[in-house]
Amino acid sequence: MKVEVLLPQWGMGMSEGTVTAWKIKVGDKVNEGDVLAEIETEKVTQELESPASGTIREILVEESQEAKVRTALAIIESDD
């Protein structure tokens, strides 16, 4: 099953974020809760955690690119 990794809304005023660093690459195995990326918002840099366990199949937003809240940043092929 494919799971989209969405950019969460970490605060009421947050509407977008910038991927500053991916901690994984396509083909990597991840566990739920693993840190996938660092996301810079207007006020702070947050760690984006994996919503599922599985294999990273696609990275949709590259480093230094900005994305809106709820945008799919990556795709995980889950183990389920």
PDB file of N, CA, C and O in Angstrom, chain B, residues numbered from 101:
ATOM      1  N   MET B 101       0.843  -1.180   0.000  1.00  0.00           N
ATOM      2  CA  MET B 101       0.000   0.000   0.000  1.00  0.00           C
ATOM      3  C   MET B 101       0.890   1.245   0.000  1.00  0.00           C
ATOM      4  O   MET B 101       1.874   1.315   0.736  1.00  0.00           O
ATOM      5  N   LYS B 102       0.534   2.224  -0.830  1.00  0.00           N
ATOM      6  CA  LYS B 102       1.295   3.474  -0.890  1.00  0.00           C
ATOM      7  C   LYS B 102       0.764   4.459   0.145  1.00  0.00           C
ATOM      8  O   LYS B 102      -0.445   4.632   0.305  1.00  0.00           O
ATOM      9  N   VAL B 103       1.704   5.103   0.844  1.00  0.00           N
ATOM     10  CA  VAL B 103       1.359   6.102   1.850  1.00  0.00           C
ATOM     11  C   VAL B 103       2.029   7.410   1.442  1.00  0.00           C
ATOM     12  O   VAL B 103       3.242   7.458   1.239  1.00  0.00           O
ATOM     13  N   GLU B 104       1.235   8.462   1.325  1.00  0.00           N
ATOM     14  CA  GLU B 104       1.788   9.781   1.019  1.00  0.00           C
ATOM     15  C   GLU B 104       2.306  10.416   2.305  1.00  0.00           C
ATOM     16  O   GLU B 104       1.634  10.386   3.336  1.00  0.00           O
ATOM     17  N   VAL B 105       3.494  10.985   2.237  1.00  0.00           N
ATOM     18  CA  VAL B 105       4.038  11.758   3.363  1.00  0.00           C
ATOM     19  C   VAL B 105       3.652  13.204   3.115  1.00  0.00           C
ATOM     20  O   VAL B 105       4.203  13.862   2.233  1.00  0.00           O
ATOM     21  N   LEU B 106       2.705  13.694   3.896  1.00  0.00           N
ATOM     22  CA  LEU B 106       2.182  15.050   3.692  1.00  0.00           C
ATOM     23  C   LEU B 106       2.898  16.053   4.582  1.00  0.00           C
ATOM     24  O   LEU B 106       3.341  15.722   5.682  1.00  0.00           O
ATOM     25  N   LEU B 107       3.006  17.283   4.093  1.00  0.00           N
ATOM     26  CA  LEU B 107       3.538  18.364   4.930  1.00  0.00           C
ATOM     27  C   LEU B 107       2.474  18.714   5.960  1.00  0.00           C
ATOM     28  O   LEU B 107       1.406  19.207   5.595  1.00  0.00           O
ATOM     29  N   PRO B 108       2.745  18.468   7.247  1.00  0.00           N
ATOM     30  CA  PRO B 108       1.744  18.772   8.273  1.00  0.00           C
ATOM     31  C   PRO B 108       1.671  20.260   8.576  1.00  0.00           C
ATOM     32  O   PRO B 108       2.560  21.035   8.225  1.00  0.00           O
ATOM     33  N   GLN B 109       0.591  20.629   9.233  1.00  0.00           N
ATOM     34  CA  GLN B 109       0.446  22.014   9.694  1.00  0.00           C
ATOM     35  C   GLN B 109       0.815  22.027  11.170  1.00  0.00           C
ATOM     36  O   GLN B 109       0.029  21.573  12.001  1.00  0.00           O
ATOM     37  N   TRP B 110       2.000  22.541  11.514  1.00  0.00           N
ATOM     38  CA  TRP B 110       2.498  22.519  12.883  1.00  0.00           C
ATOM     39  C   TRP B 110       1.995  23.691  13.712  1.00  0.00           C
ATOM     40  O   TRP B 110       2.221  23.727  14.921  1.00  0.00           O
ATOM     41  N   GLY B 111       1.323  24.644  13.093  1.00  0.00           N
ATOM     42  CA  GLY B 111       0.790  25.783  13.825  1.00  0.00           C
ATOM     43  C   GLY B 111      -0.339  26.421  13.039  1.00  0.00           C
ATOM     44  O   GLY B 111      -0.437  26.237  11.826  1.00  0.00           O
ATOM     45  N   MET B 112      -1.185  27.164  13.717  1.00  0.00           N
ATOM     46  CA  MET B 112      -2.357  27.753  13.057  1.00  0.00           C
ATOM     47  C   MET B 112      -1.966  28.698  11.918  1.00  0.00           C
ATOM     48  O   MET B 112      -2.687  28.783  10.924  1.00  0.00           O
ATOM     49  N   GLY B 113      -0.856  29.401  12.039  1.00  0.00           N
ATOM     50  CA  GLY B 113      -0.461  30.359  11.021  1.00  0.00           C
ATOM     51  C   GLY B 113       0.384  29.770   9.912  1.00  0.00           C
ATOM     52  O   GLY B 113       0.753  30.473   8.971  1.00  0.00           O
ATOM     53  N   MET B 114       0.695  28.485  10.013  1.00  0.00           N
ATOM     54  CA  MET B 114       1.572  27.856   9.021  1.00  0.00           C
ATOM     55  C   MET B 114       0.791  27.514   7.756  1.00  0.00           C
ATOM     56  O   MET B 114      -0.228  26.826   7.817  1.00  0.00           O
ATOM     57  N   SER B 115       1.269  27.994   6.611  1.00  0.00           N
ATOM     58  CA  SER B 115       0.622  27.658   5.341  1.00  0.00           C
ATOM     59  C   SER B 115       1.573  26.975   4.377  1.00  0.00           C
ATOM     60  O   SER B 115       1.135  26.393   3.384  1.00  0.00           O
ATOM     61  N   GLU B 116       2.894  27.039   4.661  1.00  0.00           N
ATOM     62  CA  GLU B 116       3.881  26.415   3.780  1.00  0.00           C
ATOM     63  C   GLU B 116       5.178  26.157   4.551  1.00  0.00           C
ATOM     64  O   GLU B 116       5.384  26.668   5.652  1.00  0.00           O
ATOM     65  N   GLY B 117       6.034  25.355   3.943  1.00  0.00           N
ATOM     66  CA  GLY B 117       7.332  25.056   4.536  1.00  0.00           C
ATOM     67  C   GLY B 117       8.332  24.731   3.442  1.00  0.00           C
ATOM     68  O   GLY B 117       7.957  24.435   2.308  1.00  0.00           O
ATOM     69  N   THR B 118       9.609  24.788   3.795  1.00  0.00           N
ATOM     70  CA  THR B 118      10.670  24.485   2.845  1.00  0.00           C
ATOM     71  C   THR B 118      11.444  23.266   3.317  1.00  0.00           C
ATOM     72  O   THR B 118      11.868  23.197   4.470  1.00  0.00           O
ATOM     73  N   VAL B 119      11.626  22.308   2.422  1.00  0.00           N
ATOM     74  CA  VAL B 119      12.427  21.133   2.749  1.00  0.00           C
ATOM     75  C   VAL B 119      13.888  21.565   2.750  1.00  0.00           C
ATOM     76  O   VAL B 119      14.443  21.884   1.699  1.00  0.00           O
ATOM     77  N   THR B 120      14.507  21.578   3.917  1.00  0.00           N
ATOM     78  CA  THR B 120      15.904  22.012   3.982  1.00  0.00           C
ATOM     79  C   THR B 120      16.865  20.835   3.857  1.00  0.00           C
ATOM     80  O   THR B 120      17.989  21.000   3.382  1.00  0.00           O
ATOM     81  N   ALA B 121      16.425  19.633   4.287  1.00  0.00           N
ATOM     82  CA  ALA B 121      17.304  18.465   4.170  1.00  0.00           C
ATOM     83  C   ALA B 121      16.485  17.185   4.243  1.00  0.00           C
ATOM     84  O   ALA B 121      15.666  17.020   5.147  1.00  0.00           O
ATOM     85  N   TRP B 122      16.699  16.291   3.306  1.00  0.00           N
ATOM     86  CA  TRP B 122      16.149  14.939   3.395  1.00  0.00           C
ATOM     87  C   TRP B 122      17.142  14.078   4.148  1.00  0.00           C
ATOM     88  O   TRP B 122      18.342  14.145   3.881  1.00  0.00           O
ATOM     89  N   LYS B 123      16.671  13.276   5.077  1.00  0.00           N
ATOM     90  CA  LYS B 123      17.519  12.362   5.844  1.00  0.00           C
ATOM     91  C   LYS B 123      17.479  10.958   5.259  1.00  0.00           C
ATOM     92  O   LYS B 123      18.136  10.047   5.763  1.00  0.00           O
ATOM     93  N   ILE B 124      16.698  10.787   4.187  1.00  0.00           N
ATOM     94  CA  ILE B 124      16.542   9.472   3.536  1.00  0.00           C
ATOM     95  C   ILE B 124      16.707   9.672   2.027  1.00  0.00           C
ATOM     96  O   ILE B 124      16.764  10.800   1.537  1.00  0.00           O
ATOM     97  N   LYS B 125      16.780   8.552   1.305  1.00  0.00           N
ATOM     98  CA  LYS B 125      16.789   8.618  -0.161  1.00  0.00           C
ATOM     99  C   LYS B 125      15.897   7.506  -0.703  1.00  0.00           C
ATOM    100  O   LYS B 125      15.524   6.597   0.039  1.00  0.00           O
ATOM    101  N   VAL B 126      15.556   7.568  -1.970  1.00  0.00           N
ATOM    102  CA  VAL B 126      14.692   6.569  -2.583  1.00  0.00           C
ATOM    103  C   VAL B 126      15.336   5.194  -2.410  1.00  0.00           C
ATOM    104  O   VAL B 126      16.527   5.007  -2.662  1.00  0.00           O
ATOM    105  N   GLY B 127      14.514   4.240  -1.974  1.00  0.00           N
ATOM    106  CA  GLY B 127      14.990   2.875  -1.758  1.00  0.00           C
ATOM    107  C   GLY B 127      15.299   2.565  -0.298  1.00  0.00           C
ATOM    108  O   GLY B 127      15.438   1.398   0.068  1.00  0.00           O
ATOM    109  N   ASP B 128      15.409   3.597   0.541  1.00  0.00           N
ATOM    110  CA  ASP B 128      15.687   3.375   1.970  1.00  0.00           C
ATOM    111  C   ASP B 128      14.477   2.769   2.664  1.00  0.00           C
ATOM    112  O   ASP B 128      13.334   3.085   2.333  1.00  0.00           O
ATOM    113  N   LYS B 129      14.742   1.894   3.630  1.00  0.00           N
ATOM    114  CA  LYS B 129      13.693   1.368   4.512  1.00  0.00           C
ATOM    115  C   LYS B 129      13.566   2.321   5.701  1.00  0.00           C
ATOM    116  O   LYS B 129      14.564   2.798   6.243  1.00  0.00           O
ATOM    117  N   VAL B 130      12.320   2.586   6.094  1.00  0.00           N
ATOM    118  CA  VAL B 130      12.070   3.454   7.241  1.00  0.00           C
ATOM    119  C   VAL B 130      11.044   2.802   8.157  1.00  0.00           C
ATOM    120  O   VAL B 130      10.252   1.958   7.739  1.00  0.00           O
ATOM    121  N   ASN B 131      11.085   3.218   9.411  1.00  0.00           N
ATOM    122  CA  ASN B 131      10.097   2.791  10.393  1.00  0.00           C
ATOM    123  C   ASN B 131       9.237   3.986  10.763  1.00  0.00           C
ATOM    124  O   ASN B 131       9.680   5.132  10.693  1.00  0.00           O
ATOM    125  N   GLU B 132       8.005   3.705  11.157  1.00  0.00           N
ATOM    126  CA  GLU B 132       7.110   4.771  11.596  1.00  0.00           C
ATOM    127  C   GLU B 132       7.793   5.562  12.704  1.00  0.00           C
ATOM    128  O   GLU B 132       8.299   4.982  13.664  1.00  0.00           O
ATOM    129  N   GLY B 133       7.807   6.874  12.572  1.00  0.00           N
ATOM    130  CA  GLY B 133       8.423   7.738  13.576  1.00  0.00           C
ATOM    131  C   GLY B 133       9.859   8.132  13.255  1.00  0.00           C
ATOM    132  O   GLY B 133      10.400   9.040  13.886  1.00  0.00           O
ATOM    133  N   ASP B 134      10.493   7.462  12.278  1.00  0.00           N
ATOM    134  CA  ASP B 134      11.847   7.862  11.879  1.00  0.00           C
ATOM    135  C   ASP B 134      11.813   9.277  11.299  1.00  0.00           C
ATOM    136  O   ASP B 134      10.825   9.674  10.681  1.00  0.00           O
ATOM    137  N   VAL B 135      12.875  10.024  11.494  1.00  0.00           N
ATOM    138  CA  VAL B 135      12.970  11.364  10.916  1.00  0.00           C
ATOM    139  C   VAL B 135      13.283  11.241   9.429  1.00  0.00           C
ATOM    140  O   VAL B 135      14.276  10.625   9.042  1.00  0.00           O
ATOM    141  N   LEU B 136      12.426  11.833   8.600  1.00  0.00           N
ATOM    142  CA  LEU B 136      12.602  11.775   7.150  1.00  0.00           C
ATOM    143  C   LEU B 136      13.266  13.026   6.593  1.00  0.00           C
ATOM    144  O   LEU B 136      14.064  12.956   5.659  1.00  0.00           O
ATOM    145  N   ALA B 137      12.925  14.178   7.183  1.00  0.00           N
ATOM    146  CA  ALA B 137      13.409  15.443   6.620  1.00  0.00           C
ATOM    147  C   ALA B 137      13.365  16.536   7.663  1.00  0.00           C
ATOM    148  O   ALA B 137      12.732  16.400   8.710  1.00  0.00           O
ATOM    149  N   GLU B 138      14.045  17.614   7.359  1.00  0.00           N
ATOM    150  CA  GLU B 138      13.943  18.837   8.147  1.00  0.00           C
ATOM    151  C   GLU B 138      13.169  19.848   7.302  1.00  0.00           C
ATOM    152  O   GLU B 138      13.466  20.065   6.127  1.00  0.00           O
ATOM    153  N   ILE B 139      12.173  20.453   7.935  1.00  0.00           N
ATOM    154  CA  ILE B 139      11.305  21.405   7.251  1.00  0.00           C
ATOM    155  C   ILE B 139      11.409  22.750   7.949  1.00  0.00           C
ATOM    156  O   ILE B 139      11.202  22.848   9.158  1.00  0.00           O
ATOM    157  N   GLU B 140      11.728  23.780   7.188  1.00  0.00           N
ATOM    158  CA  GLU B 140      11.814  25.128   7.743  1.00  0.00           C
ATOM    159  C   GLU B 140      10.488  25.846   7.522  1.00  0.00           C
ATOM    160  O   GLU B 140       9.983  25.920   6.401  1.00  0.00           O
ATOM    161  N   THR B 141       9.938  26.369   8.606  1.00  0.00           N
ATOM    162  CA  THR B 141       8.715  27.171   8.501  1.00  0.00           C
ATOM    163  C   THR B 141       9.097  28.617   8.769  1.00  0.00           C
ATOM    164  O   THR B 141      10.279  28.938   8.889  1.00  0.00           O
ATOM    165  N   GLU B 142       8.119  29.476   8.860  1.00  0.00           N
ATOM    166  CA  GLU B 142       8.395  30.892   9.102  1.00  0.00           C
ATOM    167  C   GLU B 142       9.188  31.116  10.378  1.00  0.00           C
ATOM    168  O   GLU B 142      10.032  32.009  10.447  1.00  0.00           O
ATOM    169  N   LYS B 143       8.906  30.282  11.407  1.00  0.00           N
ATOM    170  CA  LYS B 143       9.489  30.534  12.718  1.00  0.00           C
ATOM    171  C   LYS B 143      10.553  29.547  13.159  1.00  0.00           C
ATOM    172  O   LYS B 143      11.495  29.933  13.849  1.00  0.00           O
ATOM    173  N   VAL B 144      10.429  28.287  12.779  1.00  0.00           N
ATOM    174  CA  VAL B 144      11.345  27.263  13.281  1.00  0.00           C
ATOM    175  C   VAL B 144      11.619  26.208  12.215  1.00  0.00           C
ATOM    176  O   VAL B 144      10.973  26.169  11.168  1.00  0.00           O
ATOM    177  N   THR B 145      12.600  25.349  12.514  1.00  0.00           N
ATOM    178  CA  THR B 145      12.857  24.173  11.697  1.00  0.00           C
ATOM    179  C   THR B 145      12.359  22.956  12.465  1.00  0.00           C
ATOM    180  O   THR B 145      12.728  22.754  13.622  1.00  0.00           O
ATOM    181  N   GLN B 146      11.526  22.150  11.824  1.00  0.00           N
ATOM    182  CA  GLN B 146      10.914  20.974  12.443  1.00  0.00           C
ATOM    183  C   GLN B 146      11.435  19.717  11.764  1.00  0.00           C
ATOM    184  O   GLN B 146      11.858  19.744  10.608  1.00  0.00           O
ATOM    185  N   GLU B 147      11.397  18.616  12.506  1.00  0.00           N
ATOM    186  CA  GLU B 147      11.728  17.314  11.925  1.00  0.00           C
ATOM    187  C   GLU B 147      10.437  16.643  11.487  1.00  0.00           C
ATOM    188  O   GLU B 147       9.482  16.548  12.258  1.00  0.00           O
ATOM    189  N   LEU B 148      10.414  16.177  10.240  1.00  0.00           N
ATOM    190  CA  LEU B 148       9.255  15.471   9.692  1.00  0.00           C
ATOM    191  C   LEU B 148       9.444  13.977   9.926  1.00  0.00           C
ATOM    192  O   LEU B 148      10.417  13.386   9.457  1.00  0.00           O
ATOM    193  N   GLU B 149       8.507  13.369  10.656  1.00  0.00           N
ATOM    194  CA  GLU B 149       8.602  11.945  10.980  1.00  0.00           C
ATOM    195  C   GLU B 149       7.791  11.109   9.999  1.00  0.00           C
ATOM    196  O   GLU B 149       6.798  11.569   9.435  1.00  0.00           O
ATOM    197  N   SER B 150       8.229   9.889   9.812  1.00  0.00           N
ATOM    198  CA  SER B 150       7.550   8.969   8.907  1.00  0.00           C
ATOM    199  C   SER B 150       6.188   8.561   9.480  1.00  0.00           C
ATOM    200  O   SER B 150       6.095   8.196  10.652  1.00  0.00           O
ATOM    201  N   PRO B 151       5.126   8.621   8.654  1.00  0.00           N
ATOM    202  CA  PRO B 151       3.803   8.203   9.123  1.00  0.00           C
ATOM    203  C   PRO B 151       3.593   6.689   9.045  1.00  0.00           C
ATOM    204  O   PRO B 151       2.582   6.176   9.525  1.00  0.00           O
ATOM    205  N   ALA B 152       4.554   5.970   8.438  1.00  0.00           N
ATOM    206  CA  ALA B 152       4.383   4.516   8.263  1.00  0.00           C
ATOM    207  C   ALA B 152       5.745   3.861   8.097  1.00  0.00           C
ATOM    208  O   ALA B 152       6.743   4.527   7.821  1.00  0.00           O
ATOM    209  N   SER B 153       5.767   2.546   8.270  1.00  0.00           N
ATOM    210  CA  SER B 153       6.974   1.762   8.000  1.00  0.00           C
ATOM    211  C   SER B 153       6.919   1.260   6.568  1.00  0.00           C
ATOM    212  O   SER B 153       5.848   0.930   6.058  1.00  0.00           O
ATOM    213  N   GLY B 154       8.081   1.202   5.919  1.00  0.00           N
ATOM    214  CA  GLY B 154       8.120   0.712   4.546  1.00  0.00           C
ATOM    215  C   GLY B 154       9.360   1.199   3.823  1.00  0.00           C
ATOM    216  O   GLY B 154      10.389   1.475   4.440  1.00  0.00           O
ATOM    217  N   THR B 155       9.248   1.301   2.508  1.00  0.00           N
ATOM    218  CA  THR B 155      10.359   1.701   1.652  1.00  0.00           C
ATOM    219  C   THR B 155      10.016   3.001   0.938  1.00  0.00           C
ATOM    220  O   THR B 155       8.922   3.161   0.396  1.00  0.00           O
ATOM    221  N   ILE B 156      10.971   3.924   0.947  1.00  0.00           N
ATOM    222  CA  ILE B 156      10.772   5.196   0.240  1.00  0.00           C
ATOM    223  C   ILE B 156      10.778   4.911  -1.260  1.00  0.00           C
ATOM    224  O   ILE B 156      11.775   4.432  -1.800  1.00  0.00           O
ATOM    225  N   ARG B 157       9.670   5.205  -1.928  1.00  0.00           N
ATOM    226  CA  ARG B 157       9.544   4.934  -3.374  1.00  0.00           C
ATOM    227  C   ARG B 157       9.775   6.178  -4.224  1.00  0.00           C
ATOM    228  O   ARG B 157      10.251   6.087  -5.355  1.00  0.00           O
ATOM    229  N   GLU B 158       9.433   7.344  -3.672  1.00  0.00           N
ATOM    230  CA  GLU B 158       9.565   8.552  -4.475  1.00  0.00           C
ATOM    231  C   GLU B 158       9.685   9.771  -3.566  1.00  0.00           C
ATOM    232  O   GLU B 158       9.003   9.862  -2.546  1.00  0.00           O
ATOM    233  N   ILE B 159      10.546  10.694  -3.937  1.00  0.00           N
ATOM    234  CA  ILE B 159      10.627  11.990  -3.267  1.00  0.00           C
ATOM    235  C   ILE B 159      10.066  13.013  -4.251  1.00  0.00           C
ATOM    236  O   ILE B 159      10.594  13.183  -5.351  1.00  0.00           O
ATOM    237  N   LEU B 160       8.999  13.687  -3.849  1.00  0.00           N
ATOM    238  CA  LEU B 160       8.255  14.564  -4.752  1.00  0.00           C
ATOM    239  C   LEU B 160       8.666  16.024  -4.649  1.00  0.00           C
ATOM    240  O   LEU B 160       8.459  16.796  -5.585  1.00  0.00           O
ATOM    241  N   VAL B 161       9.249  16.408  -3.514  1.00  0.00           N
ATOM    242  CA  VAL B 161       9.694  17.794  -3.308  1.00  0.00           C
ATOM    243  C   VAL B 161      11.170  17.759  -2.932  1.00  0.00           C
ATOM    244  O   VAL B 161      11.545  17.184  -1.910  1.00  0.00           O
ATOM    245  N   GLU B 162      11.979  18.359  -3.738  1.00  0.00           N
ATOM    246  CA  GLU B 162      13.432  18.341  -3.524  1.00  0.00           C
ATOM    247  C   GLU B 162      13.854  19.337  -2.441  1.00  0.00           C
ATOM    248  O   GLU B 162      13.084  20.215  -2.051  1.00  0.00           O
ATOM    249  N   GLU B 163      15.087  19.183  -1.965  1.00  0.00           N
ATOM    250  CA  GLU B 163      15.635  20.115  -0.985  1.00  0.00           C
ATOM    251  C   GLU B 163      15.620  21.534  -1.547  1.00  0.00           C
ATOM    252  O   GLU B 163      15.828  21.750  -2.741  1.00  0.00           O
ATOM    253  N   SER B 164      15.375  22.476  -0.676  1.00  0.00           N
ATOM    254  CA  SER B 164      15.299  23.912  -0.983  1.00  0.00           C
ATOM    255  C   SER B 164      13.986  24.302  -1.645  1.00  0.00           C
ATOM    256  O   SER B 164      13.760  25.485  -1.899  1.00  0.00           O
ATOM    257  N   GLN B 165      13.107  23.331  -1.934  1.00  0.00           N
ATOM    258  CA  GLN B 165      11.812  23.673  -2.523  1.00  0.00           C
ATOM    259  C   GLN B 165      10.779  23.912  -1.427  1.00  0.00           C
ATOM    260  O   GLN B 165      10.807  23.288  -0.366  1.00  0.00           O
ATOM    261  N   GLU B 166       9.875  24.830  -1.720  1.00  0.00           N
ATOM    262  CA  GLU B 166       8.799  25.185  -0.798  1.00  0.00           C
ATOM    263  C   GLU B 166       7.547  24.410  -1.193  1.00  0.00           C
ATOM    264  O   GLU B 166       7.315  24.141  -2.371  1.00  0.00           O
ATOM    265  N   ALA B 167       6.742  24.054  -0.189  1.00  0.00           N
ATOM    266  CA  ALA B 167       5.489  23.343  -0.452  1.00  0.00           C
ATOM    267  C   ALA B 167       4.411  23.873   0.482  1.00  0.00           C
ATOM    268  O   ALA B 167       4.700  24.348   1.580  1.00  0.00           O
ATOM    269  N   LYS B 168       3.174  23.785   0.033  1.00  0.00           N
ATOM    270  CA  LYS B 168       2.020  24.172   0.844  1.00  0.00           C
ATOM    271  C   LYS B 168       1.690  23.058   1.834  1.00  0.00           C
ATOM    272  O   LYS B 168       2.014  21.894   1.595  1.00  0.00           O
ATOM    273  N   VAL B 169       1.049  23.412   2.938  1.00  0.00           N
ATOM    274  CA  VAL B 169       0.569  22.431   3.916  1.00  0.00           C
ATOM    275  C   VAL B 169      -0.317  21.414   3.205  1.00  0.00           C
ATOM    276  O   VAL B 169      -1.112  21.769   2.335  1.00  0.00           O
ATOM    277  N   ARG B 170      -0.172  20.160   3.580  1.00  0.00           N
ATOM    278  CA  ARG B 170      -0.916  19.003   3.037  1.00  0.00           C
ATOM    279  C   ARG B 170      -0.435  18.577   1.651  1.00  0.00           C
ATOM    280  O   ARG B 170      -1.073  17.735   1.018  1.00  0.00           O
ATOM    281  N   THR B 171       0.675  19.138   1.164  1.00  0.00           N
ATOM    282  CA  THR B 171       1.269  18.687  -0.088  1.00  0.00           C
ATOM    283  C   THR B 171       2.002  17.375   0.161  1.00  0.00           C
ATOM    284  O   THR B 171       2.664  17.222   1.187  1.00  0.00           O
ATOM    285  N   ALA B 172       1.891  16.423  -0.772  1.00  0.00           N
ATOM    286  CA  ALA B 172       2.637  15.167  -0.667  1.00  0.00           C
ATOM    287  C   ALA B 172       4.109  15.450  -0.955  1.00  0.00           C
ATOM    288  O   ALA B 172       4.457  15.959  -2.020  1.00  0.00           O
ATOM    289  N   LEU B 173       4.976  15.110   0.015  1.00  0.00           N
ATOM    290  CA  LEU B 173       6.413  15.345  -0.127  1.00  0.00           C
ATOM    291  C   LEU B 173       7.146  14.102  -0.613  1.00  0.00           C
ATOM    292  O   LEU B 173       8.171  14.195  -1.287  1.00  0.00           O
ATOM    293  N   ALA B 174       6.607  12.938  -0.263  1.00  0.00           N
ATOM    294  CA  ALA B 174       7.245  11.674  -0.629  1.00  0.00           C
ATOM    295  C   ALA B 174       6.204  10.564  -0.598  1.00  0.00           C
ATOM    296  O   ALA B 174       5.105  10.735  -0.072  1.00  0.00           O
ATOM    297  N   ILE B 175       6.575   9.417  -1.174  1.00  0.00           N
ATOM    298  CA  ILE B 175       5.699   8.242  -1.181  1.00  0.00           C
ATOM    299  C   ILE B 175       6.449   7.081  -0.524  1.00  0.00           C
ATOM    300  O   ILE B 175       7.599   6.794  -0.856  1.00  0.00           O
ATOM    301  N   ILE B 176       5.768   6.424   0.414  1.00  0.00           N
ATOM    302  CA  ILE B 176       6.298   5.220   1.064  1.00  0.00           C
ATOM    303  C   ILE B 176       5.465   4.034   0.615  1.00  0.00           C
ATOM    304  O   ILE B 176       4.235   4.097   0.627  1.00  0.00           O
ATOM    305  N   GLU B 177       6.118   2.963   0.223  1.00  0.00           N
ATOM    306  CA  GLU B 177       5.426   1.688  -0.027  1.00  0.00           C
ATOM    307  C   GLU B 177       5.451   0.963   1.306  1.00  0.00           C
ATOM    308  O   GLU B 177       6.495   0.480   1.742  1.00  0.00           O
ATOM    309  N   SER B 178       4.285   0.890   1.954  1.00  0.00           N
ATOM    310  CA  SER B 178       4.248   0.343   3.313  1.00  0.00           C
ATOM    311  C   SER B 178       4.388  -1.176   3.310  1.00  0.00           C
ATOM    312  O   SER B 178       4.173  -1.834   2.292  1.00  0.00           O
ATOM    313  N   ASP B 179       4.751  -1.715   4.464  1.00  0.00           N
ATOM    314  CA  ASP B 179       4.930  -3.154   4.629  1.00  0.00           C
ATOM    315  C   ASP B 179       3.597  -3.875   4.788  1.00  0.00           C
ATOM    316  O   ASP B 179       3.551  -5.102   4.699  1.00  0.00           O
ATOM    317  N   ASP B 180       2.520  -3.143   5.018  1.00  0.00           N
ATOM    318  CA  ASP B 180       1.198  -3.772   5.245  1.00  0.00           C
ATOM    319  C   ASP B 180       0.552  -4.245   3.965  1.00  0.00           C
ATOM    320  O   ASP B 180      -0.552  -4.789   3.996  1.00  0.00           O
TER     321      ASP B 180
END
